[in-house]
Amino acid sequence: MLSDAKFGVSKAKWDAAKKEAKSIMVERAQVRGMIAYSDLVSQMNAFPLQPHDPRLFHLLGEISSEEDAAGRGT
């Protein structure tokens, strides 16, 4: 049986974290600001992440790929 978990996190929590991160980054981009990983993860609640957690980099990579595929990449 295949698990729906990514990096030990359920698909639901993973997707919720992606939604949170994207929302936070879009809000910051609207004021042309940057955000440190530490600030980003401190605002996320789906599951605990640290600023240099490898899972964060995978999560951000997925967001980037999805945004590019939707024509919103830079």
C-alpha positions as CSV (number, residue, x, y, z in Angstrom):
1,M,0.0,0.0,0.0
2,L,1.4,3.4,-1.0
3,S,1.4,6.2,1.5
4,D,0.1,9.7,0.6
5,A,2.8,11.2,2.8
6,K,5.7,13.4,1.5
7,F,8.8,13.6,3.7
8,G,6.8,12.1,6.6
9,V,4.0,14.7,6.2
10,S,0.5,13.8,5.1
11,K,-0.6,15.1,1.7
12,A,-3.3,17.3,3.3
13,K,-0.7,19.0,5.6
14,W,1.8,19.3,2.7
15,D,-0.8,20.9,0.5
16,A,-1.9,23.2,3.3
17,A,1.7,24.2,3.9
18,K,2.1,25.0,0.2
19,K,-1.0,27.1,0.2
20,E,0.2,29.0,3.3
21,A,3.6,29.6,1.9
22,K,2.3,30.8,-1.4
23,S,-0.2,33.1,0.2
24,I,2.6,34.6,2.5
25,M,4.9,35.1,-0.5
26,V,2.3,36.6,-2.7
27,E,1.4,39.1,0.0
28,R,5.0,40.0,0.5
29,A,5.6,40.3,-3.3
30,Q,2.7,42.8,-3.6
31,V,4.7,45.2,-1.5
32,R,7.8,44.3,-3.5
33,G,9.4,42.9,-0.4
34,M,11.6,39.9,0.3
35,I,11.1,37.4,3.0
36,A,13.7,35.4,4.9
37,Y,13.1,31.6,5.3
38,S,12.9,32.2,9.1
39,D,10.1,34.7,8.7
40,L,8.3,32.5,6.2
41,V,8.3,29.4,8.4
42,S,7.3,31.4,11.5
43,Q,4.1,32.3,9.7
44,M,3.3,28.8,8.6
45,N,1.1,26.5,10.7
46,A,0.4,23.4,8.7
47,F,3.3,21.5,10.2
48,P,6.5,22.7,12.0
49,L,9.4,23.7,9.7
50,Q,12.8,25.2,10.4
51,P,14.4,27.8,8.1
52,H,16.9,25.3,6.6
53,D,14.7,22.2,6.7
54,P,15.2,20.3,3.5
55,R,11.4,19.8,3.3
56,L,11.1,23.6,3.0
57,F,13.3,23.6,-0.1
58,H,11.2,20.8,-1.7
59,L,8.0,22.6,-0.8
60,L,9.2,25.9,-2.3
61,G,10.5,24.0,-5.4
62,E,7.0,22.5,-6.0
63,I,5.4,26.0,-5.6
64,S,7.9,27.4,-8.1
65,S,7.3,24.6,-10.6
66,E,3.5,24.9,-10.3
67,E,3.6,28.6,-10.7
68,D,5.9,28.3,-13.8
69,A,3.6,25.7,-15.4
70,A,0.7,28.1,-14.8
71,G,2.6,30.8,-16.7
72,R,3.3,32.9,-13.5
73,G,7.0,32.1,-13.4
74,T,9.6,34.8,-13.8
